[in-house]
Amino acid sequence: MNKLRIAQVAPLYESVPPKLYGGTERVVSFLTEELVALGHDVTLFASGDSITKAKLIPACETSLRLNENSIDQLAHHIVLLQLVQEEMDNFDVIHYHIDYLHYPLSRFAQTPQLTTLHGRLNIPDLKRLYAIYKDMPVVSISHAQRKPFPEINWTETVYHGLPEKLFNPNVKDGKYLAFLGRVSAEKRLDRAIDIAIRSGIPIKVAAKVDTGDKKYFEQQIKKLLDHPLVEFVGEIGEGEKEEFLSNAIALLFPIDWPEPFGLVMIEAMACGTPVIAYKNGSVPEIIDHGLTGFIVENQDEAVMAVKNIGTLKRRDCRRTFEERFTATRMAGNYIKTYYQVMEGQRSKYDLKLVQ
């Protein structure tokens, strides 16, 4: 395999990897480090407090989400785009993780580029944008993510992956149900608490509350935390996840939205912990019903799944993770995609010369 010069362009809201919550930046970190380990020449454009074995070009001093002095976060991302433009000729391919922000610049660039779309796409505001930029090469993180815009230039679906040795699996029975991630209406922590209470099993909640979700938390969730079976742990970092997930009976993922991927599901599987998830978004692609968890459609089915969780083998969860969701597998799939877009860009440029 030839050595590629690859740029990874991360959002600036969290460091790479994040200190606490941050799915996109965490995936960028795993991918970047794996590409370096495979011998590629990788440059990471990210916040200055990022840690990487790649060459780091910082667009701001520190990540933005918890920076009280950062008022205009877009300004830092414009700086990010300029830094990439200045270095563009030094790369064989540029891999963006900042959604559509770079499209007006990248459309006219000769350097091959692609964008992994990490978020939801069922947003009305995106319709005109993707009508205009439907030629931009994009990668989905699940097949379900594509549904709002099946007609745009999808080059590949690449599932997220974790370093194989990031978590050590637990083959013993857990002690509580777990909820991990973010407190928001679409994540349905209220459902998770209800499932635990109806099952008579304690639940531990390790979740962050963003500024935009504080009202929801105060009005809908806070009162539910007073129940004796509920323990609110708060936001946890990477180093705390193994113990939190490994000691859980199951991860509850009762989402109420078209989840593009759901990194926490494969984090649980890596720890040998099965997942009980609602049938939305990517869930049927990630969870093997009856093997690595149960896919349910209502609360009654979720409670029944908790009762039957002992029929699943934690070793099967870990084995499935190793077969499908490692960082090595993710990086290999991205490398194939890089060559695909590089060839496509050459063909596009040659066509322009002929014309």
C-alpha positions in Angstrom: 0.0 0.0 0.0 1.3 3.4 -0.9 2.0 6.0 1.7 -0.7 8.7 1.5 -0.5 12.3 2.6 -3.8 12.7 4.4 -5.4 15.7 6.1 -8.0 15.2 8.8 -10.1 18.3 9.5 -12.0 18.1 12.8 -14.6 20.4 14.4 -13.3 22.6 17.1 -15.9 22.2 19.8 -14.0 19.4 21.5 -10.3 18.5 21.5 -9.2 15.4 19.6 -9.7 13.2 21.5 -12.3 14.9 23.7 -11.6 15.2 27.4 -15.2 14.3 28.2 -18.2 14.0 25.7 -17.6 14.3 22.0 -18.5 11.6 19.5 -17.2 13.1 16.3 -13.9 14.3 17.7 -13.4 10.9 19.3 -13.9 9.1 16.0 -11.5 11.5 14.3 -8.9 10.7 16.9 -9.3 6.9 16.5 -9.1 7.2 12.7 -6.1 9.6 12.8 -4.0 7.5 15.1 -4.8 4.3 13.2 -3.8 5.9 9.9 -0.5 7.0 11.5 0.1 3.5 12.8 -0.4 2.1 9.3 2.4 4.3 8.1 0.5 7.2 6.4 1.6 10.9 6.6 -1.3 12.4 8.5 -1.9 16.1 9.4 -4.7 16.9 11.9 -6.4 20.3 11.8 -8.0 20.6 15.2 -8.0 22.6 18.5 -4.6 23.3 20.1 -5.3 21.1 23.1 -5.6 18.0 20.9 -3.2 15.1 21.4 -2.0 13.1 18.4 0.9 11.3 16.8 0.0 13.1 13.6 1.3 16.6 12.7 -1.1 19.0 14.5 -2.1 22.3 13.0 -4.2 24.2 15.6 -7.0 26.5 14.5 -7.6 27.7 18.0 -5.7 27.5 21.3 -8.3 25.3 23.1 -11.5 23.5 22.3 -14.6 25.7 22.2 -17.5 24.0 24.0 -16.2 24.6 27.6 -14.3 27.8 26.7 -16.2 30.6 28.4 -14.2 33.2 26.5 -15.4 31.8 23.1 -18.4 33.9 21.9 -18.2 33.5 18.2 -17.3 29.8 17.5 -17.8 30.2 13.8 -14.9 32.6 13.6 -12.5 29.9 14.7 -13.9 27.5 12.0 -13.3 30.1 9.3 -9.7 30.3 10.5 -9.7 26.5 10.3 -10.8 26.6 6.6 -8.1 29.1 5.8 -5.4 27.0 7.4 -6.5 24.0 5.3 -6.5 26.1 2.1 -2.9 27.2 2.8 -1.7 23.6 3.1 -4.0 22.0 0.5 -1.3 21.3 -2.1 0.6 19.2 0.5 -2.0 16.4 0.6 -3.2 13.6 -1.6 -6.6 13.7 0.0 -8.4 15.9 2.6 -11.0 14.3 4.9 -13.4 16.8 6.4 -15.5 16.1 9.5 -17.1 19.6 9.7 -20.3 18.9 7.6 -20.9 21.3 4.7 -18.9 24.3 6.0 -16.1 23.9 3.5 -18.3 23.1 0.4 -18.0 26.5 -1.3 -14.2 26.2 -1.2 -13.8 22.5 -1.8 -16.0 22.4 -4.9 -13.3 24.4 -6.9 -10.3 22.7 -5.4 -8.2 20.2 -7.3 -7.1 18.3 -4.2 -9.3 15.3 -3.7 -11.6 15.6 -0.7 -14.5 13.9 1.0 -16.7 14.6 4.0 -18.0 12.2 6.6 -21.4 13.4 7.7 -21.7 12.7 11.4 -25.1 14.2 12.2 -28.7 13.8 11.4 -29.9 14.8 7.9 -33.7 15.0 8.4 -33.5 18.8 8.7 -35.6 21.0 6.3 -32.9 23.6 6.2 -30.6 21.2 4.4 -32.8 20.5 1.4 -31.7 23.5 -0.7 -28.1 23.2 0.4 -27.9 19.6 -0.8 -29.8 20.4 -4.0 -26.9 22.8 -4.7 -24.0 20.7 -3.5 -25.3 17.2 -4.4 -22.0 16.6 -6.3 -19.8 16.8 -3.1 -18.4 13.4 -2.2 -19.8 12.3 1.2 -19.5 9.3 3.4 -22.4 8.0 5.6 -21.9 6.4 8.9 -24.9 4.1 8.5 -27.2 3.3 5.6 -30.1 4.7 7.5 -28.4 8.1 7.6 -28.8 8.4 3.9 -32.6 8.2 3.8 -33.4 12.0 3.7 -31.0 12.5 0.7 -30.5 9.3 -1.2 -29.7 11.2 -4.4 -26.5 13.0 -3.3 -22.9 11.8 -4.0 -22.6 9.0 -1.4 -19.2 7.3 -2.0 -19.4 4.8 0.8 -20.8 3.9 4.2 -18.1 3.4 6.8 -19.1 2.4 10.3 -17.2 3.9 13.3 -14.6 1.8 15.0 -12.7 1.8 18.3 -9.1 0.7 19.0 -9.4 -3.0 19.8 -7.6 -2.7 23.1 -9.3 0.5 24.3 -11.7 -1.5 26.6 -11.3 -4.8 28.3 -14.5 -6.9 28.1 -16.2 -8.1 31.3 -17.6 -11.7 31.2 -19.3 -11.4 34.6 -22.9 -10.3 35.1 -23.5 -6.6 35.6 -25.1 -4.9 38.6 -27.2 -2.1 37.1 -28.6 -0.7 33.9 -26.6 2.0 32.2 -27.4 5.2 30.2 -24.5 7.0 28.7 -24.3 10.0 26.5 -26.3 13.2 26.4 -29.5 14.4 28.1 -31.8 15.5 25.4 -35.4 14.9 24.3 -34.4 12.6 21.4 -32.1 10.4 23.6 -35.1 9.7 25.9 -33.5 9.3 29.3 -37.0 9.4 30.7 -37.7 6.1 28.9 -34.5 4.6 30.3 -35.5 5.5 33.8 -39.0 4.1 33.3 -37.5 0.8 32.0 -35.3 0.5 35.0 -38.0 1.3 37.6 -40.5 -1.1 36.0 -37.7 -3.8 35.9 -36.9 -3.1 39.6 -33.2 -2.7 38.7 -30.9 0.3 39.6 -29.9 2.6 36.7 -26.7 4.7 36.5 -26.9 7.8 34.3 -23.6 9.1 32.9 -24.6 12.0 30.7 -23.8 15.6 30.0 -26.4 18.4 29.8 -25.6 20.9 27.1 -26.7 24.5 27.4 -29.5 24.1 24.9 -30.9 21.1 26.9 -30.9 22.7 30.3 -34.5 23.7 30.2 -35.5 20.2 29.1 -33.4 18.7 31.9 -34.9 21.0 34.6 -38.5 20.5 33.5 -38.6 16.9 32.4 -35.7 14.9 33.8 -34.6 16.4 37.1 -37.7 15.2 39.0 -37.1 11.6 37.8 -33.6 11.5 39.4 -35.1 11.5 42.9 -36.2 7.8 42.6 -34.1 5.5 44.8 -33.2 3.3 41.9 -31.7 6.2 39.9 -28.1 7.5 40.3 -27.1 10.5 38.2 -23.3 10.2 37.7 -23.0 13.2 35.2 -20.6 13.6 32.3 -17.7 11.1 32.3 -14.4 10.9 30.4 -12.9 8.2 28.2 -11.0 6.6 31.1 -14.2 6.1 33.1 -16.2 4.3 30.5 -14.7 0.9 30.8 -15.7 0.5 34.4 -19.1 2.1 33.9 -20.1 0.0 30.9 -18.4 -3.3 32.0 -20.3 -3.4 35.3 -23.7 -2.8 33.6 -26.3 -5.5 33.0 -27.1 -3.7 29.7 -26.9 -0.4 28.1 -30.2 1.3 27.5 -30.5 3.2 24.2 -34.2 4.1 24.0 -33.8 6.8 21.3 -36.6 8.7 19.7 -34.8 10.0 16.6 -33.0 8.7 13.5 -29.7 8.1 15.2 -26.9 8.3 12.5 -24.7 5.8 14.3 -24.6 5.7 18.1 -21.0 5.3 19.2 -22.0 4.3 22.7 -23.5 1.1 21.3 -20.2 -0.2 20.1 -18.5 1.1 23.2 -20.8 -1.2 25.2 -20.2 -4.1 22.9 -16.4 -3.7 23.3 -16.9 -4.0 27.0 -19.0 -7.2 26.6 -22.2 -5.4 27.5 -25.4 -6.0 25.5 -27.6 -3.2 24.3 -31.4 -2.7 24.6 -32.3 -0.2 21.9 -35.4 1.2 20.2 -35.7 0.5 16.5 -34.7 3.8 15.1 -32.0 5.1 12.7 -28.9 2.9 12.6 -29.9 0.6 15.4 -30.8 -2.4 13.2 -27.4 -2.1 11.4 -25.4 -2.0 14.6 -27.2 -4.4 17.0 -27.7 -8.1 16.1 -31.1 -8.8 17.7 -30.8 -11.8 20.1 -26.9 -11.8 19.9 -25.5 -8.4 21.0 -28.7 -7.0 22.4 -32.4 -6.6 21.9 -34.1 -4.2 19.5 -37.5 -3.1 20.8 -40.4 -0.9 19.7 -42.0 0.1 23.1 -41.5 0.1 26.8 -43.2 -3.2 27.4 -40.8 -4.9 25.0 -37.9 -3.1 26.6 -38.9 -4.4 30.1 -39.2 -7.9 28.7 -35.8 -7.5 27.1 -34.3 -6.7 30.5 -35.8 -9.9 31.9 -34.3 -11.9 29.1 -30.9 -10.2 29.0 -29.3 -13.3 30.7 -29.9 -15.3 27.6 -27.3 -13.2 25.8 -23.6 -14.0 26.1 -21.2 -11.1 26.8 -18.5 -12.9 24.9 -20.7 -12.7 21.8 -20.9 -8.9 22.2 -17.1 -8.6 22.4 -16.6 -10.9 19.5 -19.0 -9.0 17.3 -17.2 -5.8 18.2 -13.9 -7.3 17.1 -15.3 -8.5 13.9 -17.2 -5.4 12.8 -16.3 -2.2 14.7 -12.5 -1.9 15.3 -10.5 1.2 14.4 -8.4 -0.9 12.1 -11.4 -2.0 10.1 -12.7 1.6 10.0 -9.3 2.9 8.8 -9.0 0.2 6.1 -12.4 1.1 4.7 -11.5 4.8 4.7 -8.3 4.1 2.8 -10.3 2.3 0.1 -12.6 5.3 0.0 -9.7 7.8 -0.3 -8.4 6.0 -3.4 -11.9 6.0 -4.8 -12.3 9.8 -4.5 -8.7 10.4 -5.7 -9.5 8.4 -8.8 -12.7 10.3 -9.2 -11.0 13.6 -8.9 -8.4 12.7 -11.5 -11.1 11.7 -13.9 -13.0 14.9 -13.3 -9.9 17.0 -13.8 -8.9 15.1 -17.0 -12.4 15.7 -18.4 -12.0 19.4 -17.8 -8.7 19.4 -19.7 -10.3 17.5 -22.7 -13.1 20.0 -22.8 
